Amino acid sequence: MNGKDYYKILGVDKKVAGDEIKKSYRKLAHKYHPDKNRGDKESEEKFKKITEAYEVLSDDKKRKQYDEGRLFTPSGAYGSGGFRPGDFAGFDGFGNFQGAGGQDSTFEGNLNDIFNMFGGAAGGRRAGSSGRRARGRRGNDVEATVHLSFDDALGVVYVPITLTRNSTCPECKGTGSAAGTLPETCTTCGGRGSVSEDQGLFGLSRPCPACGGKGSIIRNPCSRCGGVGMVSTPRKIKVPIPAGVKDGSRIKFKGKGEDGPGGGPPGDLYLVTRVAEHPYLRRKNSDITMELPLTFSEAALGTRVEVPTIDGRVKLKIPAGTQSGRTFRLKGKGAPRLKGKGKGDMKVTVRVVVPEKLDSDERKLIESLEEIGPKDIRAHLNA
């Protein structure tokens, strides 16, 4: 069978519909399944190729890439056009692709159909699997909240926090076994972590009852961690908070979370910032806003007012005849941009304050202004 022509492997035409592909796959998979042909290497190889072909052709996206010659597959086939040398470094034989820069990625296929057909992976293994146990899993992420003042959020600040996280046990180095001992390979499953049960023609795989699916048994648990390999320890650290964070910002510190069990990679640390409100300043993205109270005479005659900014006080010119609600922009006087250069602006909105109570002299002055002011400022409402 040609390992590069998936249509030929499944015995279907290139224009065939998905249902026909599935039908052909079921028929061939049943014929060449390893549990039905124990010890027959040729049937086992055919079964692997059939499964690989189905994983690609049953997925519309992968099938399109394959037809256009843009899909790299585990068998080395570069779509229907074949593998083009030099495009990739190649697979390591376990489904892991070693790409540029030595970075691993995993070839993933949809094996739901074969699981449904045979009640689980045949013989306790997926098609194409070497039986190799998985490496240590990734550690859990940790999330904490830090509280900042309004001013602290505008500049870089180091905040002390106490984290309680699971880390590798220093006594047993994560093995879970007492000093001088090591976990023993489970004799029930041979270290695989799973066992097979024959059910007529096929086999059903389930976690090993002796080791709980770990593949090893700890005879002498570590006294520090009780055989878990991890301990929960509080740790005080100072973390840098970048300038310009807002209330609710979520900052990621890669690899600063919990250690990974079994030597796996660590998780990440996420800090959520809570910024206290300012008495009169507000944040809107990178801009800072404030309301500036003015008296009637200041708004009518014009004035110069000192305005507080994050860089100190500056003088703002208020022209004569300024209306309540007018906004003045102070360029570059806002908050630092968290993901960019420079700062936002400061926006000062004028609010003319009308006195709630007047004495007799004040009333006479305002009444005299009424006599010399515009006769009808609402004439346009009557048009």
Backbone torsions as a table, in degrees:
resi	resn	phi	psi	omega
1	MET	NA	138.4	-178.3
2	ASN	-77.9	114.4	-176.4
3	GLY	-71.5	-4.7	-177.6
4	LYS	-107.0	-15.6	-179.5
5	ASP	-105.9	94.7	-175.2
6	TYR	-65.7	-33.2	178.8
7	TYR	-65.0	-40.7	179.9
8	LYS	-68.7	-36.9	179.4
9	ILE	-60.6	-42.1	-179.9
10	LEU	-87.1	-5.2	177.5
11	GLY	69.0	37.7	-179.1
12	VAL	-127.9	162.8	177.5
13	ASP	-81.2	156.1	-178.0
14	LYS	-65.7	-22.1	-177.4
15	LYS	-97.9	9.0	-174.4
16	VAL	-71.4	152.0	179.7
17	ALA	-78.9	166.3	-176.9
18	GLY	-62.2	-34.9	-179.6
19	ASP	-63.9	-37.2	179.6
20	GLU	-69.4	-35.0	177.5
21	ILE	-63.7	-44.3	-179.9
22	LYS	-64.4	-41.8	-179.2
23	LYS	-62.7	-44.9	-179.9
24	SER	-66.3	-40.0	179.7
25	TYR	-61.8	-45.8	-179.5
26	ARG	-59.4	-41.1	-178.1
27	LYS	-65.5	-46.3	-178.2
28	LEU	-71.4	-39.0	-179.7
29	ALA	-63.2	-38.1	177.8
30	HIS	-66.5	-35.3	-178.1
31	LYS	-71.5	-42.0	-172.2
32	TYR	-105.4	11.1	-176.7
33	HIS	-60.5	136.0	-176.5
34	PRO	-56.6	-34.9	-179.1
35	ASP	-70.3	-19.5	177.8
36	LYS	-92.6	-18.8	-177.5
37	ASN	-129.2	56.5	-176.8
38	ARG	-59.4	129.5	178.1
39	GLY	85.1	-7.2	-179.6
40	ASP	-90.6	98.4	-177.1
41	LYS	-62.3	-36.9	-178.9
42	GLU	-64.2	-43.0	178.8
43	SER	-65.3	-37.4	179.6
44	GLU	-63.8	-42.6	179.0
45	GLU	-65.5	-41.1	178.3
46	LYS	-63.4	-40.8	179.6
47	PHE	-61.7	-41.1	178.4
48	LYS	-62.5	-43.8	-179.4
49	LYS	-67.2	-38.6	177.9
50	ILE	-62.1	-45.8	-179.8
51	THR	-63.3	-44.6	179.4
52	GLU	-60.7	-43.7	-179.6
53	ALA	-63.9	-41.3	-178.9
54	TYR	-67.2	-37.8	178.9
55	GLU	-58.1	-33.4	-179.7
56	VAL	-84.8	-50.8	-173.1
57	LEU	-73.8	-19.2	178.2
58	SER	-83.7	-10.4	178.4
59	ASP	-104.0	115.4	-174.5
60	ASP	-56.3	-41.7	-178.5
61	LYS	-66.7	-47.3	179.8
62	LYS	-66.3	-36.2	-179.7
63	ARG	-64.4	-40.9	178.0
64	LYS	-63.7	-43.6	178.8
65	GLN	-62.7	-39.4	179.7
66	TYR	-64.4	-45.3	-180.0
67	ASP	-63.1	-31.2	-179.0
68	GLU	-91.0	2.3	177.9
69	GLY	75.0	28.3	-176.9
70	ARG	-116.4	12.7	-175.7
71	LEU	-115.9	121.8	174.7
72	PHE	-89.1	128.2	-174.7
73	THR	-118.1	162.0	-177.1
74	PRO	-58.6	-28.6	-178.0
75	SER	-80.4	-4.1	-179.2
76	GLY	95.6	2.7	-178.7
77	ALA	-80.5	127.4	176.0
78	TYR	-98.8	79.1	-176.2
79	GLY	63.2	-160.6	-179.1
80	SER	-74.1	-11.4	-178.8
81	GLY	-90.5	-3.9	179.2
82	GLY	90.5	165.1	-178.5
83	PHE	-75.0	135.7	178.3
84	ARG	-100.7	114.5	-175.6
85	PRO	-54.7	141.5	175.3
86	GLY	90.9	-12.6	-179.2
87	ASP	-70.0	-37.3	-177.3
88	PHE	-141.9	162.6	-179.4
89	ALA	-80.1	-27.6	177.4
90	GLY	116.4	165.0	179.4
91	PHE	-88.3	156.0	-177.3
92	ASP	-91.4	5.3	178.0
93	GLY	96.4	-7.5	-179.6
94	PHE	-117.4	17.8	-179.3
95	GLY	87.5	-0.1	-180.0
96	ASN	-98.5	129.2	-178.9
97	PHE	-96.9	126.0	177.9
98	GLN	-94.3	104.7	-176.1
99	GLY	-97.8	-165.2	-178.4
100	ALA	-61.2	139.1	177.5
101	GLY	77.7	9.3	178.2
102	GLY	73.2	20.6	-177.0
103	GLN	-92.1	129.4	-177.7
104	ASP	-84.5	139.5	166.6
105	SER	-136.2	159.9	-171.7
106	THR	-113.7	132.2	174.1
107	PHE	-75.4	122.3	-176.9
108	GLU	-121.1	133.2	177.8
109	GLY	-127.1	169.1	179.9
110	ASN	-97.7	106.7	-178.7
111	LEU	-107.0	21.5	-178.3
112	ASN	-60.7	-38.2	-176.6
113	ASP	-64.0	-41.9	-177.9
114	ILE	-71.1	-33.1	175.7
115	PHE	-64.0	-40.6	-179.9
116	ASN	-66.2	-35.2	-177.1
117	MET	-70.9	-42.1	-169.5
118	PHE	-113.1	9.7	175.8
119	GLY	67.5	31.4	179.9
120	GLY	128.2	170.6	-179.2
121	ALA	-67.9	134.9	-175.7
122	ALA	-63.7	132.5	174.8
123	GLY	62.3	19.1	178.7
124	GLY	80.1	9.1	-178.1
125	ARG	-132.3	146.2	171.2
126	ARG	-79.9	154.3	178.7
127	ALA	-59.8	132.0	178.6
128	GLY	86.7	-2.3	-178.4
129	SER	-84.8	149.2	179.4
130	SER	-95.4	-3.0	-176.2
131	GLY	82.8	3.3	-179.3
132	ARG	-67.0	134.8	178.4
133	ARG	-72.4	149.0	-179.4
134	ALA	-69.0	149.5	176.5
135	ARG	-73.5	169.6	-180.0
136	GLY	-53.3	143.7	-176.3
137	ARG	-84.2	164.0	-178.2
138	ARG	-69.9	144.6	178.7
139	GLY	-70.8	160.9	-179.8
140	ASN	-72.6	149.8	172.4
141	ASP	-76.0	152.7	178.5
142	VAL	-121.7	135.8	178.4
143	GLU	-124.0	135.8	179.2
144	ALA	-139.3	160.8	-179.9
145	THR	-113.2	135.1	176.2
146	VAL	-119.6	140.6	-178.6
147	HIS	-106.5	129.7	-177.0
148	LEU	-126.4	150.9	170.5
149	SER	-78.6	166.5	179.9
150	PHE	-59.2	-43.0	-178.7
151	ASP	-69.1	-38.9	179.7
152	ASP	-61.4	-34.6	-178.2
153	ALA	-68.7	-13.6	-177.7
154	LEU	-90.5	-7.3	179.5
155	GLY	-139.7	168.4	177.2
156	VAL	-68.7	130.0	-178.8
157	VAL	-140.9	142.8	176.9
158	TYR	-99.6	121.1	-174.2
159	VAL	-110.8	126.4	176.3
160	PRO	-78.6	131.8	177.2
161	ILE	-136.0	155.3	176.0
162	THR	-112.9	119.8	-179.2
163	LEU	-110.9	135.3	171.0
164	THR	-107.2	112.5	-173.1
165	ARG	-138.0	155.4	174.9
166	ASN	-81.2	128.1	178.7
167	SER	-132.7	164.7	-179.2
168	THR	-60.1	131.7	-179.4
169	CYS	-61.2	123.0	-178.6
170	PRO	-70.7	-18.3	-177.1
171	GLU	-77.2	-47.7	-176.0
172	CYS	-106.9	1.4	-179.7
173	LYS	60.4	27.8	175.8
174	GLY	91.5	-3.0	-179.2
175	THR	-76.9	-26.4	-177.3
176	GLY	86.8	-8.2	-178.4
177	SER	-99.9	152.2	178.7
178	ALA	-62.0	158.7	-178.5
179	ALA	-55.4	134.0	179.6
180	GLY	87.4	-1.9	178.7
181	THR	-126.0	163.8	178.5
182	LEU	-134.5	155.2	174.7
183	PRO	-59.6	144.2	179.8
184	GLU	-97.7	142.7	177.2
185	THR	-63.5	132.1	-179.2
186	CYS	-65.9	124.6	-179.1
187	THR	-77.7	-20.3	-179.4
188	THR	-70.2	-45.0	-178.1
189	CYS	-107.6	-2.2	179.8
190	GLY	70.5	20.9	179.1
191	GLY	90.9	-0.8	-177.5
192	ARG	-78.7	-27.1	-177.7
193	GLY	88.2	-3.7	179.7
194	SER	-142.6	154.9	177.6
195	VAL	-128.0	157.5	-178.4
196	SER	-110.4	144.1	175.5
197	GLU	-122.6	126.0	178.4
198	ASP	-72.7	130.3	176.0
199	GLN	-130.7	72.5	-178.7
200	GLY	78.0	-120.7	-175.4
201	LEU	-72.7	-32.2	-173.9
202	PHE	-119.6	175.1	-178.4
203	GLY	-118.3	150.8	178.6
204	LEU	-116.6	129.0	-178.7
205	SER	-97.6	139.2	176.0
206	ARG	-145.9	160.4	179.6
207	PRO	-58.3	143.4	-179.2
208	CYS	-64.5	125.9	-179.1
209	PRO	-72.1	-20.6	-177.2
210	ALA	-78.2	-40.2	-176.2
211	CYS	-112.4	0.3	179.9
212	GLY	69.4	23.3	178.1
213	GLY	88.4	3.2	-178.1
214	LYS	-83.5	-25.6	-179.2
215	GLY	88.1	-7.1	179.7
216	SER	-144.0	159.4	-179.4
217	ILE	-126.7	134.2	179.3
218	ILE	-97.2	112.5	-179.3
219	ARG	-82.2	-36.0	-177.7
220	ASN	-123.9	89.8	-176.2
221	PRO	-63.9	148.5	176.3
222	CYS	-65.8	134.4	-178.0
223	SER	-71.4	-22.8	-177.4
224	ARG	-78.3	-45.8	-175.2
225	CYS	-108.9	-4.3	179.2
226	GLY	71.6	20.4	178.4
227	GLY	94.4	-1.8	-178.6
228	VAL	-78.1	-31.8	-178.2
229	GLY	88.9	-5.3	-179.6
230	MET	-132.0	148.6	175.7
231	VAL	-130.4	148.2	179.0
232	SER	-94.0	118.0	-176.0
233	THR	-131.6	136.9	174.2
234	PRO	-80.1	144.7	-179.1
235	ARG	-142.8	131.3	177.0
236	LYS	-96.5	126.1	179.4
237	ILE	-138.1	160.8	172.5
238	LYS	-110.5	126.1	-176.9
239	VAL	-113.6	139.2	178.3
240	PRO	-81.0	128.4	176.6
241	ILE	-104.6	119.4	-176.9
242	PRO	-66.5	153.1	179.5
243	ALA	-66.0	138.9	174.7
244	GLY	98.2	6.2	179.0
245	VAL	-66.9	153.0	179.1
246	LYS	-113.8	173.3	174.3
247	ASP	-65.2	121.0	-179.2
248	GLY	95.5	0.8	176.3
249	SER	-63.1	144.3	-179.0
250	ARG	-120.8	114.4	-174.8
251	ILE	-106.0	132.5	-177.9
252	LYS	-104.2	131.0	173.4
253	PHE	-116.2	101.8	-172.6
254	LYS	-66.1	132.4	175.8
255	GLY	77.0	10.1	-178.7
256	LYS	-104.8	15.3	177.4
257	GLY	-90.1	-150.6	-178.7
258	GLU	-74.7	149.5	175.7
259	ASP	-64.1	151.7	179.0
260	GLY	-83.9	129.0	176.4
261	PRO	-59.4	143.4	178.3
262	GLY	69.3	23.3	179.5
263	GLY	83.0	12.7	178.8
264	GLY	-71.3	168.6	-178.7
265	PRO	-67.8	151.3	179.8
266	PRO	-73.4	158.8	174.9
267	GLY	-81.3	-169.5	-177.8
268	ASP	-111.8	159.0	176.2
269	LEU	-106.8	130.0	177.4
270	TYR	-117.6	128.4	177.2
271	LEU	-112.8	127.2	177.0
272	VAL	-103.1	125.8	-176.8
273	THR	-92.8	137.7	173.5
274	ARG	-119.7	113.1	-174.6
275	VAL	-103.3	127.8	-179.5
276	ALA	-71.0	152.6	179.0
277	GLU	-76.0	151.5	176.9
278	HIS	-94.9	152.1	-179.2
279	PRO	-58.0	-36.3	-177.0
280	TYR	-140.9	-5.3	176.9
281	LEU	-99.8	147.6	177.6
282	ARG	-132.1	156.1	178.0
283	ARG	-109.3	138.2	169.7
284	LYS	-137.2	98.2	-170.0
285	ASN	57.9	-119.8	-179.3
286	SER	-97.4	2.0	178.6
287	ASP	-94.2	148.9	173.9
288	ILE	-112.8	133.6	-178.2
289	THR	-120.2	152.9	174.4
290	MET	-155.7	156.8	174.8
291	GLU	-101.7	135.0	-178.8
292	LEU	-112.3	110.4	178.5
293	PRO	-71.9	136.6	175.5
294	LEU	-130.1	146.9	172.4
295	THR	-78.5	165.1	178.7
296	PHE	-58.6	-42.8	-177.9
297	SER	-68.1	-37.4	178.6
298	GLU	-63.9	-42.4	179.6
299	ALA	-68.2	-37.1	-177.0
300	ALA	-76.9	-41.8	-174.6
301	LEU	-94.5	-18.5	-176.0
302	GLY	89.0	154.1	-179.1
303	THR	-166.7	177.9	171.5
304	ARG	-120.4	129.9	-175.5
305	VAL	-125.3	137.3	174.2
306	GLU	-80.0	126.6	-177.7
307	VAL	-115.6	130.1	177.1
308	PRO	-76.2	131.9	175.4
309	THR	-127.0	174.8	179.8
310	ILE	-70.0	-14.9	178.4
311	ASP	-103.9	11.4	-177.3
312	GLY	113.0	-179.7	-176.6
313	ARG	-84.0	138.8	177.4
314	VAL	-129.4	155.3	179.1
315	LYS	-91.5	131.2	-179.6
316	LEU	-114.4	126.7	179.5
317	LYS	-85.4	124.2	176.9
318	ILE	-104.8	110.2	-178.6
319	PRO	-70.4	156.5	178.1
320	ALA	-61.4	142.7	178.9
321	GLY	80.9	16.6	178.8
322	THR	-65.8	131.0	-178.4
323	GLN	-91.2	149.8	176.0
324	SER	-62.9	133.1	-178.6
325	GLY	101.8	-9.6	179.2
326	ARG	-70.3	140.4	-178.0
327	THR	-113.7	132.4	176.4
328	PHE	-107.8	141.0	-177.4
329	ARG	-108.8	126.7	173.6
330	LEU	-105.7	100.8	-172.2
331	LYS	-65.5	133.1	176.4
332	GLY	75.6	10.2	-179.4
333	LYS	-103.6	17.3	179.6
334	GLY	-94.8	-157.8	-178.2
335	ALA	-85.0	153.3	175.6
336	PRO	-61.3	142.4	177.1
337	ARG	-77.8	124.5	-174.0
338	LEU	-64.4	-39.5	-178.2
339	LYS	-119.5	39.6	179.4
340	GLY	-164.8	-173.5	-178.5
341	LYS	-100.1	155.8	175.2
342	GLY	79.3	-167.0	-178.4
343	LYS	-127.0	164.9	172.8
344	GLY	-80.3	-164.1	-179.0
345	ASP	-111.7	165.4	172.2
346	MET	-107.3	130.4	-177.4
347	LYS	-115.1	117.9	-176.7
348	VAL	-107.7	117.2	-179.0
349	THR	-104.7	127.8	-176.3
350	VAL	-81.2	136.3	172.5
351	ARG	-128.0	114.0	179.2
352	VAL	-78.1	123.2	-176.1
353	VAL	-90.9	122.4	178.1
354	VAL	-98.1	125.8	179.8
355	PRO	-62.3	138.4	-178.7
356	GLU	-80.9	-29.6	-179.8
357	LYS	-130.4	141.6	-179.7
358	LEU	-125.1	140.8	171.0
359	ASP	-85.0	178.3	-174.2
360	SER	-63.5	-39.8	-179.8
361	ASP	-66.4	-43.3	179.8
362	GLU	-64.5	-39.7	179.3
363	ARG	-62.4	-43.7	179.9
364	LYS	-62.1	-40.0	179.8
365	LEU	-64.2	-44.3	-178.6
366	ILE	-68.9	-35.0	177.7
367	GLU	-67.0	-32.6	177.0
368	SER	-69.9	-34.1	176.4
369	LEU	-67.0	-35.5	179.4
370	GLU	-61.8	-34.7	-178.2
371	GLU	-70.8	-31.1	-177.5
372	ILE	-99.5	-4.3	-178.3
373	GLY	-80.6	-177.9	178.4
374	PRO	-56.0	138.8	-175.0
375	LYS	-70.4	-39.4	-178.7
376	ASP	-146.0	96.7	-178.8
377	ILE	-81.5	-4.9	179.6
378	ARG	-116.0	24.3	-178.5
379	ALA	-61.9	-33.4	-177.4
380	HIS	-67.2	-20.3	179.2
381	LEU	-76.4	-15.8	-178.9
382	ASN	-98.2	-1.0	-177.1
383	ALA	-70.3	NA	NA
